[in-house]
Structure formats: structure tokens, C-alpha cells
């Protein structure tokens, strides 16, 4: 097909999906499925699995796919961070921290063991696929995540916070797998990997994110307070903060995803402290972004950067979800669905994730009902695609890259289908059981 015709058809398809999603938003909310399932099905139909109108090779197009997935994850992590309730307390954050580090490490180990012992993969490749599939996704899991700033629901908070934290926690295992494969080996002994890629890269990312978020919140608040009616472009401030924090963390050899999430949390926390000290009503600060509270003309101070920028970030999230899930469908061939790919995905969903969740939360105060639902809703998505193309960009052999592509794409596609079909019924049952007393 001519390139110009192909581009025209691509614009027509994406535009038609946007129009359909926008016009039928209320109708789709009542359906028992998520929008991602709709996008995936369209991608499968137009892709090589059915009609073959459009093909997207994740290996040949790895540089483009890396940028697209990187941007999508960064925006989603920022959106997740500014929804975190105030204040940050260990009692509240202990369950997601356990899930993000302890449970995820266990999940990596279990998936790696299955890939090594059952699928016959080399140890480095097994650890790499475990690291790619272990972290939950901040982009596709919006139906089980915090809906707005101030959302104190324990389940939604736990899953949102876990998705924000484990995208950074997975990186050391990705590098470990690449190192064992000899593709992008870490320098020196294993203890250096533990100190540099685990301890420093994690703690440094949190420190960088918190520092930039805190400084941004105070400086913007000072400008607004100094001059009445001083205008701040909150969207640009939010995007600028993401870019600066991510760039600084990469230069410092720390995990940029974790730094951006930490910056968003710090921004929100500091802005709310400043606003409360200035007498801004709590209902104005914690308003649902879909139904924002309009402050009266004599309101003490204007809205916060974190709340105002969130609306724009969620629009970007919807756009990235549409584009990337559509591309995902166009990457899948019928041959990708076999006992190896489906078996690994089902092992991840039915064994590794539930077992890792239950072990990671042993001794916590998290109710068993929340543990059970959290053990199922380990949604895999755009984050896994990013780690996949990150590994490909670091020089994986083509044969191994093809194998990892099939394993990852099928796992993400099955996650969209299985979790997408079960999210609304299970969440409704949870809410009904809570209302029953």
C-alpha cells in the first residue's frame, strides 16, 4: 500500500475512534467492558491477525515505540502521584510499598522460575521476562485506581500507589537480566549492582523527585500569592516538572519513572499544606476532576497546579491508551497465541501475582477482601511494553527479541481482556458489599 494512502487511512481510523469514544462516553461507562478492550479488538481486526491492513513491527520500530510508551508512562505516573491523599503516613503507604517491592520481587522470581524451568529459557532471559511482566500498569488500570485527588478508598489507593512505585522498582531486575545475558552487563560484581542500581538509583530518584516537587509547589504558590490575579499556566508547569525531573534523574543515573511519581506526590502534598495554611476550603482542593468546584469570586487563592494540570494529563492518558492499545493489536499475529505465551500469561495472573500479593501483605492490616481483589487486578500494559522495547534497544539478539515480544504482547492482550471484563463486576460487588451494612 502507498505510504500516503496508509497514513491517510491511519488518521481516519484514529480520528474515527476518538470521535466514537468521545460521543459514546456515557454509553461505554455502562458497558461491562473497558475502552481498552474495544481498541484492542479494532487493532486485532485491522492487523495481521485478521485483515492485515496494518502491521507494526515492535523490533523494527523500537525507537518510536520506546518514545511513545515512555511518554505515556510518565504522564500516567504524574497523574497517579497527584491523586495521592494527604498526608503521607507509613500506616497508609505500607501496603502499596510492600506490593511494589516485596510482592513484585517475588513475582519476578516466580515468573523467571517458570520461564527457565518450563519454557526452557536461559536464566538471564527468564529474569528479563519476569521483570518486564511483573510491574502493574499505571495507564490501563484507571478503572481500579484513584479517581480524583482526595480519593481515600483503600483499594484504589493501594493499587494506584503500587503502580506508581513498581515501575521504578522493576528497572534493577531488567538490568540484571540484561547483564546476565551479556547484552548490557553491569560493571563489577553483583554487590555493585545492588548498591548502584538498587539502593542509589531508588533512593536518589525519590530524593530528586521530592526536591523538585517541593520547590515547584513553593515557587508557584509564592508567585500567585505575591500578585493578585497572577496567571500560571498549570499544564505547562506540570509538563515542565515531568521533563525536568525525568532528565535530572537520568543524568544522576537514577530511576526516572520513580522520580516523576515522587515529584507529583511531593507537589500535591506541599500545595495542600500551603493552601490549608492560607484557608482554602478542603472541598475546593479535593474536588473530583470531572466535576470541579467553581470557587467564588472572593476565594482566598487560586487552584493548585496539581489539580488544574491533572485534567489535561488525563486527556493525554486517554489518547495514549487509544494509540498504544491499537498498535498492540496490530503487532499480534495468530502464531503468537500458543501454549508458551498463553501458559506464561495464565501463570502470571493465576499463580505468580496472587501468591506474590499474599506473601507481600503478610502481617499487614489490609483486609482479606482487599488482598484478594488486589491479587487479581495486577493489570499489565504500557509499562511492560516500555521495558520490552528498552531491552530491545540495548541490543537483544533478534531471535530472543522475537520470543520476548510474543510472550509480552500476549500477556498484555490477555490482561486487557481478562481484567477488563472482570473489573466492573468485581468492583460493583465490592461497593455493594460495602453498602450492605
Secondary structure by P-SEA (a helix, b strand, c coil): ccaaaaaaaaaaaaaaaaaaaaaaaaaaaaccccaaaaaaaaaaaaccccccccccccccaaaaaaaaaaaaaaaaaaaaaaacccccccccaaaaaaaacaaaaaaaaaaaaaaaccccccaaaaaaaaaacccccccccccccccccccccaaaaaaaaaaacccccaaaaaaaaaaaaccccccccaaaaaaaccaaaaaaaaaaaaaaaaaaaaaaaaaaaaccccccaaaaaaaaaaaaaaaaaaaacccaaaaaaaaaaaaaaaaaaaaaaaccccccccccccbbbbbcccccccccccccaaaaaaaaaaaaaaaaaaaaaaacccccccaaaaaaaaaaaccaaaaaaaaaaccccccaaaaaaaaaaccccaaaaaaaaaaaaacccaaaaaaaaaaaaaaaaaaaaaaaacaaaaaaaaaaaaacc
